[in-house]
Amino acid sequence: MEYKTNLKSRCYKFSLDIINLSDQLPKKRSAWVIADQIIRSSCSIGANLTEAKASSSRLEFKKFNEIALKSANESKYWLELLGDSGLAEERQISGLLLELNEIAKMIASGVLKLKNKVNNF
């Protein structure tokens, strides 16, 4: 149950899963380009959440969370592109998209709460 609520652990595992997926892609230029982008965006989710923990203000904390959410949205784009292009199998993509959607919802919920707190100060 703790895993379901531990966003940092989920982001870290998601990044590892994306790295593993990228290593399984065909040895084609298009796959390399997309793999590079999806590794960057998916690893950015957890990296920005980690960076947020060291923020010096509530506003800075909110900003890092917003960047993490944007990275999650970008990762969704690259995952869907991998699936629709046929570079990765749908069964590989579908589980990753489910996890990514849950991660994005958790971050979005936190961002909304942070916006309310920042606006009330």
N, C-alpha and C positions, 0 to 999 in steps of 0.2 A: 504493500500500500504506500510505503514511503516513496517508492520510485515514481508513482503517479504524481506526487506533489513536488518532487525534487527536480525543479526545472533545470538547474545546472547539470545534474547527472544525465538528464534526458538529452540536453543539447550536446553534451560531450559524446554520448553514445550515438546520437544522430550523425554527428560529424564523422565518427569512425565508420558508421554504416555507409555514408556517402563516399568516403575514401575507398572502402572495399568495393562499392559499386563501380566507381571510376576505374579501379584497377581491372575490372572485368569487361570493360567496354572494348569494342573492336579497335584494332590498331589503325584507325583512320583519322585524318586531320580533323574532320568535323567532330569526332568524339573527343579528341584531345582538347579542342577549343572549349567545348561545352563542359568537359570534365574540369578544366581549369577554372571556369566560371563558377560551377556549382560547388567545388571545393572551397573557393574563396567565400562565396556567399553563405554557405552552410556553417563553415567554421566561424564566420563573423557573428553569427547569432550568439553563440556561447561566449565568444571573446568580448563582445560588447556588454553582455550581462555581467561578466566578470569585472570588466572595467568600471561598470556602474557601481559596484560594491566599494570602489575606492574614490567615489565622487566626493567633491568638497562641498557640494550644495544639493539641495533637493531638485533644483532646476537642471543641474548637470546630470543627476541620477535619472531624471525623466528623459533627458535627451539621449542618453546611452540606451535606454530601454526602447525608445522610438526607433533608433538606428537598428537595434536587434530585430524589431518587428519588420522593418523595411528589408532587412537581409532575409528574413523568413519568407516574405512575399517574393523576393527575387529568386530564392531557392525553389519555390514552388514553380515559377516560370521555367527554370532550367530543367527541373524534373519532368514537367509535362512535355517539354520539348524533346527530351530524351525518349520518352515513351512514344510520342506521336511520330517521331522521325524513324522509329524502328531500331534505334541504336541500343536500346535496352528493352527487355521484356516487360510486359505490363505487370506481371506478378512481382517483379523486382520493384517496380515504381509504386504500385498501389499501397503497399505497406509503409513505404517511406512517406508517401503523401499523407496517409492517415496520421502518422506520428507528427509530421510537420504541421498539419492543421491543428492538432492538439497543442503543440508548442506555441504556435502563433496565437491561438485563443487565450492561452495562459498569459502570454506577454501582453496581448491587447487588453485583457482585463486589468492587468497591473498598470498599464499606461493610462487607462481611463480613470482609475483611482488616483494616480499621481496627478493627472491634470486637474482633478477636482481639488486635491490638496494644495497644489501650487496656486490655483486661482483663488482659493479661499484665504491666502496669506496676503 
